[in-house]
Amino acid sequence: MDITETIEEQIGSNAIILYMKGSPEAPQCGFSAQTVQCLMSCGEQFAYVDVLSNPEIRSYLPEYANWPTFPQLWVGGELVGGCDIVTEMHEAGELQTLIKAAVEGASADEGSAQKPGDARG
């Protein structure tokens, strides 16, 4: 499987996936930490990929997504954005609505809840 297929599989098989530096329990940059806090406040589980442990994804995903920085939040197969956008959406109450809708859609499609953890392919 090439890197494009790996990324597409990760995004396609996770209703909510965060490409970040570090892990939710131990973020390795302030922007990743802030994004994780916003996501966790929504009360739903999400998958993540530590781009520091996955250099091929770290180097290719910005080109694939046409988004130059990390973290990158993907919901329902679509790029939402990075820390600033996620924080603004959270403060406006829009993030929780988006996250809940994605989880409900995934549950209806798959009949199972999202599982947290490292989404490496």
N, CA, C and O atoms as a GROMACS GRO file, in nm:
protein
  484
    1MET      N    1   0.085  -0.118   0.000
    1MET     CA    2   0.000   0.000   0.000
    1MET      C    3   0.090   0.124   0.000
    1MET      O    4   0.179   0.135   0.084
    2ASP      N    5   0.067   0.216  -0.093
    2ASP     CA    6   0.149   0.338  -0.094
    2ASP      C    7   0.092   0.439   0.005
    2ASP      O    8  -0.015   0.418   0.061
    3ILE      N    9   0.164   0.548   0.025
    3ILE     CA   10   0.128   0.645   0.128
    3ILE      C   11  -0.008   0.709   0.101
    3ILE      O   12  -0.083   0.737   0.195
    4THR      N   13  -0.040   0.734  -0.025
    4THR     CA   14  -0.171   0.791  -0.058
    4THR      C   15  -0.283   0.696  -0.016
    4THR      O   16  -0.381   0.739   0.044
    5GLU      N   17  -0.267   0.568  -0.047
    5GLU     CA   18  -0.368   0.469  -0.008
    5GLU      C   19  -0.380   0.459   0.143
    5GLU      O   20  -0.490   0.445   0.196
    6THR      N   21  -0.267   0.465   0.212
    6THR     CA   22  -0.268   0.459   0.358
    6THR      C   23  -0.348   0.575   0.416
    6THR      O   24  -0.435   0.555   0.501
    7ILE      N   25  -0.319   0.696   0.369
    7ILE     CA   26  -0.390   0.815   0.418
    7ILE      C   27  -0.538   0.806   0.385
    7ILE      O   28  -0.622   0.834   0.471
    8GLU      N   29  -0.571   0.768   0.264
    8GLU     CA   30  -0.712   0.757   0.225
    8GLU      C   31  -0.785   0.653   0.308
    8GLU      O   32  -0.901   0.672   0.344
    9GLU      N   33  -0.718   0.542   0.339
    9GLU     CA   34  -0.778   0.438   0.422
    9GLU      C   35  -0.801   0.490   0.564
    9GLU      O   36  -0.906   0.465   0.623
   10GLN      N   37  -0.703   0.562   0.619
   10GLN     CA   38  -0.717   0.616   0.754
   10GLN      C   39  -0.834   0.715   0.761
   10GLN      O   40  -0.917   0.708   0.852
   11ILE      N   41  -0.840   0.806   0.665
   11ILE     CA   42  -0.945   0.908   0.664
   11ILE      C   43  -1.081   0.844   0.638
   11ILE      O   44  -1.181   0.883   0.699
   12GLY      N   45  -1.085   0.747   0.548
   12GLY     CA   46  -1.211   0.683   0.512
   12GLY      C   47  -1.268   0.591   0.618
   12GLY      O   48  -1.389   0.571   0.624
   13SER      N   49  -1.182   0.536   0.702
   13SER     CA   50  -1.230   0.439   0.800
   13SER      C   51  -1.246   0.497   0.940
   13SER      O   52  -1.279   0.424   1.034
   14ASN      N   53  -1.223   0.626   0.955
   14ASN     CA   54  -1.240   0.692   1.085
   14ASN      C   55  -1.326   0.817   1.069
   14ASN      O   56  -1.291   0.909   0.994
   15ALA      N   57  -1.439   0.819   1.139
   15ALA     CA   58  -1.529   0.935   1.130
   15ALA      C   59  -1.457   1.062   1.174
   15ALA      O   60  -1.481   1.170   1.119
   16ILE      N   61  -1.370   1.049   1.273
   16ILE     CA   62  -1.294   1.162   1.326
   16ILE      C   63  -1.150   1.117   1.339
   16ILE      O   64  -1.120   1.021   1.410
   17ILE      N   65  -1.060   1.185   1.271
   17ILE     CA   66  -0.919   1.152   1.282
   17ILE      C   67  -0.837   1.279   1.289
   17ILE      O   68  -0.860   1.374   1.213
   18LEU      N   69  -0.742   1.280   1.381
   18LEU     CA   70  -0.655   1.394   1.402
   18LEU      C   71  -0.513   1.353   1.371
   18LEU      O   72  -0.458   1.262   1.433
   19TYR      N   73  -0.454   1.421   1.275
   19TYR     CA   74  -0.311   1.406   1.247
   19TYR      C   75  -0.242   1.511   1.332
   19TYR      O   76  -0.262   1.631   1.314
   20MET      N   77  -0.160   1.465   1.425
   20MET     CA   78  -0.104   1.556   1.525
   20MET      C   79   0.041   1.518   1.558
   20MET      O   80   0.091   1.414   1.517
   21LYS      N   81   0.105   1.605   1.632
   21LYS     CA   82   0.239   1.578   1.684
   21LYS      C   83   0.223   1.523   1.824
   21LYS      O   84   0.181   1.594   1.916
   22GLY      N   85   0.259   1.395   1.839
   22GLY     CA   86   0.242   1.327   1.967
   22GLY      C   87   0.112   1.250   1.972
   22GLY      O   88   0.059   1.209   1.869
   23SER      N   89   0.062   1.231   2.094
   23SER     CA   90  -0.063   1.159   2.116
   23SER      C   91  -0.155   1.246   2.200
   23SER      O   92  -0.109   1.343   2.260
   24PRO      N   93  -0.283   1.214   2.205
   24PRO     CA   94  -0.373   1.294   2.288
   24PRO      C   95  -0.329   1.299   2.435
   24PRO      O   96  -0.349   1.400   2.502
   25GLU      N   97  -0.270   1.190   2.482
   25GLU     CA   98  -0.223   1.186   2.620
   25GLU      C   99  -0.092   1.262   2.640
   25GLU      O  100  -0.062   1.306   2.750
   26ALA      N  101  -0.014   1.277   2.532
   26ALA     CA  102   0.116   1.344   2.541
   26ALA      C  103   0.144   1.422   2.412
   26ALA      O  104   0.230   1.384   2.333
   27PRO      N  105   0.070   1.531   2.390
   27PRO     CA  106   0.093   1.612   2.270
   27PRO      C  107   0.234   1.669   2.271
   27PRO      O  108   0.288   1.704   2.376
   28GLN      N  109   0.294   1.679   2.152
   28GLN     CA  110   0.431   1.727   2.141
   28GLN      C  111   0.441   1.870   2.090
   28GLN      O  112   0.550   1.918   2.061
   29CYS      N  113   0.328   1.940   2.078
   29CYS     CA  114   0.331   2.083   2.046
   29CYS      C  115   0.205   2.146   2.102
   29CYS      O  116   0.104   2.079   2.123
   30GLY      N  117   0.210   2.276   2.124
   30GLY     CA  118   0.098   2.348   2.182
   30GLY      C  119  -0.026   2.347   2.094
   30GLY      O  120  -0.137   2.340   2.145
   31PHE      N  121  -0.007   2.354   1.962
   31PHE     CA  122  -0.121   2.354   1.872
   31PHE      C  123  -0.195   2.220   1.876
   31PHE      O  124  -0.318   2.216   1.875
   32SER      N  125  -0.118   2.110   1.880
   32SER     CA  126  -0.180   1.978   1.893
   32SER      C  127  -0.252   1.966   2.027
   32SER      O  128  -0.363   1.912   2.033
   33ALA      N  129  -0.191   2.017   2.134
   33ALA     CA  130  -0.253   2.011   2.267
   33ALA      C  131  -0.386   2.087   2.269
   33ALA      O  132  -0.484   2.038   2.323
   34GLN      N  133  -0.388   2.206   2.210
   34GLN     CA  134  -0.509   2.287   2.206
   34GLN      C  135  -0.619   2.218   2.127
   34GLN      O  136  -0.735   2.217   2.168
   35THR      N  137  -0.583   2.160   2.014
   35THR     CA  138  -0.681   2.091   1.930
   35THR      C  139  -0.739   1.970   2.002
   35THR      O  140  -0.859   1.946   1.996
   36VAL      N  141  -0.654   1.894   2.069
   36VAL     CA  142  -0.700   1.778   2.146
   36VAL      C  143  -0.797   1.823   2.255
   36VAL      O  144  -0.899   1.757   2.276
   37GLN      N  145  -0.768   1.933   2.325
   37GLN     CA  146  -0.858   1.982   2.430
   37GLN      C  147  -0.996   2.015   2.372
   37GLN      O  148  -1.098   1.981   2.432
   38CYS      N  149  -0.997   2.081   2.258
   38CYS     CA  150  -1.125   2.114   2.193
   38CYS      C  151  -1.202   1.986   2.157
   38CYS      O  152  -1.322   1.976   2.182
   39LEU      N  153  -1.131   1.890   2.098
   39LEU     CA  154  -1.197   1.764   2.060
   39LEU      C  155  -1.248   1.687   2.182
   39LEU      O  156  -1.360   1.637   2.181
   40MET      N  157  -1.166   1.679   2.284
   40MET     CA  158  -1.205   1.603   2.403
   40MET      C  159  -1.326   1.666   2.472
   40MET      O  160  -1.407   1.595   2.532
   41SER      N  161  -1.340   1.797   2.463
   41SER     CA  162  -1.454   1.863   2.526
   41SER      C  163  -1.585   1.827   2.456
   41SER      O  164  -1.693   1.847   2.512
   42CYS      N  165  -1.576   1.773   2.334
   42CYS     CA  166  -1.696   1.731   2.261
   42CYS      C  167  -1.750   1.598   2.312
   42CYS      O  168  -1.865   1.563   2.285
   43GLY      N  169  -1.668   1.525   2.387
   43GLY     CA  170  -1.714   1.403   2.451
   43GLY      C  171  -1.719   1.279   2.363
   43GLY      O  172  -1.778   1.178   2.402
   44GLU      N  173  -1.659   1.285   2.247
   44GLU     CA  174  -1.660   1.169   2.158
   44GLU      C  175  -1.517   1.118   2.137
   44GLU      O  176  -1.421   1.195   2.144
   45GLN      N  177  -1.506   0.989   2.111
   45GLN     CA  178  -1.375   0.931   2.084
   45GLN      C  179  -1.332   0.965   1.942
   45GLN      O  180  -1.415   0.984   1.853
   46PHE      N  181  -1.202   0.970   1.923
   46PHE     CA  182  -1.148   0.999   1.791
   46PHE      C  183  -1.018   0.924   1.772
   46PHE      O  184  -0.947   0.891   1.867
   47ALA      N  185  -0.987   0.897   1.645
   47ALA     CA  186  -0.861   0.833   1.610
   47ALA      C  187  -0.756   0.942   1.592
   47ALA      O  188  -0.788   1.059   1.571
   48TYR      N  189  -0.630   0.903   1.600
   48TYR     CA  190  -0.522   0.998   1.575
   48TYR      C  191  -0.405   0.926   1.512
   48TYR      O  192  -0.391   0.804   1.522
   49VAL      N  193  -0.322   1.004   1.447
   49VAL     CA  194  -0.195   0.955   1.394
   49VAL      C  195  -0.088   1.052   1.441
   49VAL      O  196  -0.098   1.173   1.420
   50ASP      N  197   0.015   0.999   1.504
   50ASP     CA  198   0.129   1.078   1.547
   50ASP      C  199   0.222   1.095   1.427
   50ASP      O  200   0.291   1.001   1.387
   51VAL      N  201   0.223   1.215   1.370
   51VAL     CA  202   0.305   1.237   1.250
   51VAL      C  203   0.454   1.236   1.281
   51VAL      O  204   0.536   1.219   1.190
   52LEU      N  205   0.491   1.254   1.407
   52LEU     CA  206   0.634   1.246   1.443
   52LEU      C  207   0.683   1.101   1.433
   52LEU      O  208   0.800   1.078   1.405
   53SER      N  209   0.594   1.006   1.458
   53SER     CA  210   0.629   0.863   1.448
   53SER      C  211   0.606   0.808   1.308
   53SER      O  212   0.641   0.693   1.279
   54ASN      N  213   0.547   0.890   1.221
   54ASN     CA  214   0.514   0.848   1.084
   54ASN      C  215   0.568   0.952   0.986
   54ASN      O  216   0.491   1.031   0.931
   55PRO      N  217   0.700   0.954   0.964
   55PRO     CA  218   0.760   1.060   0.882
   55PRO      C  219   0.708   1.065   0.738
   55PRO      O  220   0.703   1.172   0.678
   56GLU      N  221   0.670   0.950   0.683
   56GLU     CA  222   0.618   0.950   0.547
   56GLU      C  223   0.484   1.024   0.540
   56GLU      O  224   0.460   1.101   0.447
   57ILE      N  225   0.398   1.001   0.638
   57ILE     CA  226   0.270   1.073   0.645
   57ILE      C  227   0.297   1.220   0.672
   57ILE      O  228   0.235   1.307   0.611
   58ARG      N  229   0.390   1.249   0.762
   58ARG     CA  230   0.422   1.388   0.795
   58ARG      C  231   0.469   1.466   0.672
   58ARG      O  232   0.435   1.583   0.656
   59SER      N  233   0.545   1.402   0.586
   59SER     CA  234   0.597   1.473   0.469
   59SER      C  235   0.496   1.481   0.355
   59SER      O  236   0.498   1.576   0.277
   60TYR      N  237   0.406   1.381   0.344
   60TYR     CA  238   0.314   1.378   0.230
   60TYR      C  239   0.177   1.440   0.258
   60TYR      O  240   0.118   1.498   0.167
   61LEU      N  241   0.125   1.429   0.378
   61LEU     CA  242  -0.010   1.476   0.406
   61LEU      C  243  -0.033   1.624   0.375
   61LEU      O  244  -0.140   1.658   0.324
   62PRO      N  245   0.061   1.713   0.404
   62PRO     CA  246   0.037   1.854   0.367
   62PRO      C  247   0.010   1.874   0.218
   62PRO      O  248  -0.072   1.957   0.180
   63GLU      N  249   0.079   1.799   0.134
   63GLU     CA  250   0.055   1.807  -0.010
   63GLU      C  251  -0.080   1.745  -0.045
   63GLU      O  252  -0.157   1.803  -0.122
   64TYR      N  253  -0.110   1.630   0.012
   64TYR     CA  254  -0.236   1.561  -0.014
   64TYR      C  255  -0.355   1.649   0.026
   64TYR      O  256  -0.453   1.660  -0.048
   65ALA      N  257  -0.345   1.711   0.143
   65ALA     CA  258  -0.456   1.790   0.198
   65ALA      C  259  -0.458   1.933   0.149
   65ALA      O  260  -0.556   2.004   0.167
   66ASN      N  261  -0.348   1.976   0.087
   66ASN     CA  262  -0.332   2.116   0.052
   66ASN      C  263  -0.345   2.203   0.177
   66ASN      O  264  -0.407   2.310   0.174
   67TRP      N  265  -0.285   2.155   0.286
   67TRP     CA  266  -0.285   2.224   0.416
   67TRP      C  267  -0.145   2.204   0.473
   67TRP      O  268  -0.105   2.091   0.500
   68PRO      N  269  -0.069   2.312   0.493
   68PRO     CA  270   0.074   2.299   0.519
   68PRO      C  271   0.115   2.259   0.660
   68PRO      O  272   0.230   2.220   0.680
   69THR      N  273   0.026   2.267   0.758
   69THR     CA  274   0.069   2.251   0.896
   69THR      C  275  -0.005   2.139   0.968
   69THR      O  276  -0.104   2.085   0.917
   70PHE      N  277   0.044   2.106   1.086
   70PHE     CA  278  -0.021   2.012   1.178
   70PHE      C  279  -0.052   2.087   1.307
   70PHE      O  280   0.021   2.178   1.346
   71PRO      N  281  -0.159   2.048   1.373
   71PRO     CA  282  -0.246   1.934   1.347
   71PRO      C  283  -0.341   1.957   1.230
   71PRO      O  284  -0.362   2.070   1.185
   72GLN      N  285  -0.398   1.846   1.183
   72GLN     CA  286  -0.503   1.847   1.082
   72GLN      C  287  -0.617   1.761   1.133
   72GLN      O  288  -0.599   1.643   1.163
   73LEU      N  289  -0.735   1.821   1.143
   73LEU     CA  290  -0.854   1.747   1.184
   73LEU      C  291  -0.938   1.714   1.062
   73LEU      O  292  -0.972   1.801   0.982
   74TRP      N  293  -0.970   1.586   1.048
   74TRP     CA  294  -1.055   1.537   0.940
   74TRP      C  295  -1.180   1.479   1.004
   74TRP      O  296  -1.172   1.398   1.096
   75VAL      N  297  -1.296   1.520   0.956
   75VAL     CA  298  -1.424   1.472   1.007
   75VAL      C  299  -1.510   1.431   0.889
   75VAL      O  300  -1.531   1.508   0.796
   76GLY      N  301  -1.560   1.309   0.894
   76GLY     CA  302  -1.645   1.259   0.786
   76GLY      C  303  -1.576   1.260   0.651
   76GLY      O  304  -1.640   1.283   0.549
   77GLY      N  305  -1.445   1.235   0.650
   77GLY     CA  306  -1.370   1.229   0.526
   77GLY      C  307  -1.327   1.364   0.470
   77GLY      O  308  -1.265   1.370   0.364
   78GLU      N  309  -1.359   1.473   0.541
   78GLU     CA  310  -1.327   1.607   0.492
   78GLU      C  311  -1.232   1.677   0.589
   78GLU      O  312  -1.245   1.663   0.711
   79LEU      N  313  -1.138   1.751   0.535
   79LEU     CA  314  -1.048   1.831   0.617
   79LEU      C  315  -1.125   1.947   0.679
   79LEU      O  316  -1.186   2.026   0.607
   80VAL      N  317  -1.122   1.956   0.811
   80VAL     CA  318  -1.183   2.069   0.881
   80VAL      C  319  -1.082   2.183   0.889
   80VAL      O  320  -1.115   2.298   0.860
   81GLY      N  321  -0.959   2.150   0.928
   81GLY     CA  322  -0.854   2.251   0.938
   81GLY      C  323  -0.761   2.222   1.052
   81GLY      O  324  -0.753   2.110   1.103
   82GLY      N  325  -0.689   2.327   1.092
   82GLY     CA  326  -0.591   2.316   1.198
   82GLY      C  327  -0.640   2.376   1.328
   82GLY      O  328  -0.760   2.393   1.349
   83CYS      N  329  -0.545   2.407   1.414
   83CYS     CA  330  -0.575   2.452   1.549
   83CYS      C  331  -0.664   2.576   1.551
   83CYS      O  332  -0.763   2.579   1.625
   84ASP      N  333  -0.632   2.678   1.474
   84ASP     CA  334  -0.710   2.803   1.478
   84ASP      C  335  -0.855   2.779   1.440
   84ASP      O  336  -0.946   2.828   1.507
   85ILE      N  337  -0.877   2.706   1.332
   85ILE     CA  338  -1.014   2.679   1.286
   85ILE      C  339  -1.089   2.594   1.388
   85ILE      O  340  -1.205   2.623   1.420
   86VAL      N  341  -1.025   2.490   1.438
   86VAL     CA  342  -1.090   2.402   1.536
   86VAL      C  343  -1.125   2.482   1.661
   86VAL      O  344  -1.234   2.467   1.716
   87THR      N  345  -1.034   2.567   1.708
   87THR     CA  346  -1.059   2.648   1.828
   87THR      C  347  -1.175   2.746   1.805
   87THR      O  348  -1.261   2.760   1.891
   88GLU      N  349  -1.176   2.811   1.690
   88GLU     CA  350  -1.286   2.904   1.658
   88GLU      C  351  -1.420   2.830   1.652
   88GLU      O  352  -1.520   2.879   1.704
   89MET      N  353  -1.420   2.713   1.589
   89MET     CA  354  -1.544   2.634   1.581
   89MET      C  355  -1.590   2.590   1.719
   89MET      O  356  -1.709   2.591   1.749
   90HIS      N  357  -1.495   2.553   1.804
   90HIS     CA  358  -1.527   2.510   1.940
   90HIS      C  359  -1.589   2.626   2.017
   90HIS      O  360  -1.692   2.609   2.083
   91GLU      N  361  -1.527   2.742   2.009
   91GLU     CA  362  -1.578   2.859   2.082
   91GLU      C  363  -1.716   2.902   2.032
   91GLU      O  364  -1.794   2.957   2.109
   92ALA      N  365  -1.745   2.878   1.904
   92ALA     CA  366  -1.875   2.915   1.847
   92ALA      C  367  -1.981   2.806   1.868
   92ALA      O  368  -2.097   2.825   1.832
   93GLY      N  369  -1.941   2.692   1.924
   93GLY     CA  370  -2.033   2.582   1.944
   93GLY      C  371  -2.055   2.497   1.820
   93GLY      O  372  -2.141   2.409   1.821
   94GLU      N  373  -1.979   2.522   1.715
   94GLU     CA  374  -1.997   2.449   1.589
   94GLU      C  375  -1.924   2.314   1.588
   94GLU      O  376  -1.968   2.221   1.521
   95LEU      N  377  -1.814   2.305   1.662
   95LEU     CA  378  -1.734   2.182   1.659
   95LEU      C  379  -1.813   2.065   1.716
   95LEU      O  380  -1.815   1.957   1.657
   96GLN      N  381  -1.877   2.084   1.830
   96GLN     CA  382  -1.951   1.975   1.892
   96GLN      C  383  -2.062   1.927   1.800
   96GLN      O  384  -2.086   1.806   1.789
   97THR      N  385  -2.131   2.017   1.733
   97THR     CA  386  -2.236   1.979   1.639
   97THR      C  387  -2.180   1.894   1.526
   97THR      O  388  -2.238   1.792   1.490
   98LEU      N  389  -2.066   1.936   1.470
   98LEU     CA  390  -2.001   1.862   1.362
   98LEU      C  391  -1.957   1.724   1.408
   98LEU      O  392  -1.978   1.625   1.338
   99ILE      N  393  -1.896   1.717   1.525
   99ILE     CA  394  -1.844   1.591   1.579
   99ILE      C  395  -1.959   1.496   1.607
   99ILE      O  396  -1.953   1.378   1.570
  100LYS      N  397  -2.064   1.544   1.672
  100LYS     CA  398  -2.180   1.458   1.704
  100LYS      C  399  -2.243   1.404   1.576
  100LYS      O  400  -2.277   1.286   1.570
  101ALA      N  401  -2.258   1.487   1.475
  101ALA     CA  402  -2.318   1.444   1.348
  101ALA      C  403  -2.231   1.337   1.282
  101ALA      O  404  -2.284   1.240   1.227
  102ALA      N  405  -2.100   1.353   1.287
  102ALA     CA  406  -2.010   1.254   1.226
  102ALA      C  407  -2.017   1.120   1.298
  102ALA      O  408  -2.018   1.015   1.234
  103VAL      N  409  -2.024   1.124   1.430
  103VAL     CA  410  -2.031   1.000   1.508
  103VAL      C  411  -2.165   0.932   1.483
  103VAL      O  412  -2.170   0.810   1.466
  104GLU      N  413  -2.273   1.008   1.480
  104GLU     CA  414  -2.405   0.950   1.454
  104GLU      C  415  -2.410   0.890   1.313
  104GLU      O  416  -2.466   0.782   1.293
  105GLY      N  417  -2.352   0.959   1.217
  105GLY     CA  418  -2.348   0.908   1.081
  105GLY      C  419  -2.266   0.781   1.070
  105GLY      O  420  -2.305   0.688   0.999
  106ALA      N  421  -2.154   0.776   1.139
  106ALA     CA  422  -2.068   0.657   1.137
  106ALA      C  423  -2.138   0.540   1.205
  106ALA      O  424  -2.128   0.427   1.159
  107SER      N  425  -2.208   0.567   1.314
  107SER     CA  426  -2.279   0.461   1.384
  107SER      C  427  -2.390   0.404   1.298
  107SER      O  428  -2.413   0.283   1.296
  108ALA      N  429  -2.459   0.490   1.227
  108ALA     CA  430  -2.567   0.445   1.139
  108ALA      C  431  -2.512   0.364   1.022
  108ALA      O  432  -2.571   0.264   0.981
  109ASP      N  433  -2.397   0.408   0.968
  109ASP     CA  434  -2.336   0.340   0.855
  109ASP      C  435  -2.274   0.206   0.894
  109ASP      O  436  -2.288   0.107   0.823
  110GLU      N  437  -2.206   0.204   1.008
  110GLU     CA  438  -2.127   0.088   1.045
  110GLU      C  439  -2.188   0.007   1.157
  110GLU      O  440  -2.153  -0.110   1.175
  111GLY      N  441  -2.279   0.065   1.232
  111GLY     CA  442  -2.340  -0.005   1.343
  111GLY      C  443  -2.246  -0.021   1.462
  111GLY      O  444  -2.271  -0.104   1.550
  112SER      N  445  -2.137   0.058   1.465
  112SER     CA  446  -2.046   0.050   1.579
  112SER      C  447  -1.986   0.186   1.605
  112SER      O  448  -1.977   0.270   1.515
  113ALA      N  449  -1.945   0.206   1.728
  113ALA     CA  450  -1.888   0.335   1.768
  113ALA      C  451  -1.743   0.346   1.722
  113ALA      O  452  -1.674   0.246   1.700
  114GLN      N  453  -1.699   0.468   1.709
  114GLN     CA  454  -1.560   0.498   1.674
  114GLN      C  455  -1.468   0.448   1.785
  114GLN      O  456  -1.500   0.463   1.903
  115LYS      N  457  -1.357   0.392   1.749
  115LYS     CA  458  -1.259   0.348   1.847
  115LYS      C  459  -1.141   0.444   1.848
  115LYS      O  460  -1.096   0.488   1.742
  116PRO      N  461  -1.091   0.477   1.967
  116PRO     CA  462  -0.977   0.569   1.973
  116PRO      C  463  -0.847   0.497   1.943
  116PRO      O  464  -0.841   0.374   1.943
  117GLY      N  465  -0.744   0.576   1.918
  117GLY     CA  466  -0.612   0.516   1.907
  117GLY      C  467  -0.540   0.554   1.781
  117GLY      O  468  -0.585   0.637   1.702
  118ASP      N  469  -0.429   0.492   1.764
  118ASP     CA  470  -0.342   0.521   1.652
  118ASP      C  471  -0.396   0.453   1.528
  118ASP      O  472  -0.414   0.331   1.526
  119ALA      N  473  -0.424   0.530   1.425
  119ALA     CA  474  -0.489   0.478   1.303
  119ALA      C  475  -0.390   0.436   1.196
  119ALA      O  476  -0.424   0.431   1.078
  120ARG      N  477  -0.268   0.405   1.237
  120ARG     CA  478  -0.170   0.362   1.136
  120ARG      C  479  -0.221   0.243   1.057
  120ARG      O  480  -0.280   0.150   1.112
  121GLY      N  481  -0.196   0.249   0.928
  121GLY     CA  482  -0.248   0.145   0.838
  121GLY      C  483  -0.167   0.021   0.832
  121GLY      O  484  -0.202  -0.072   0.760
   0.00000   0.00000   0.00000
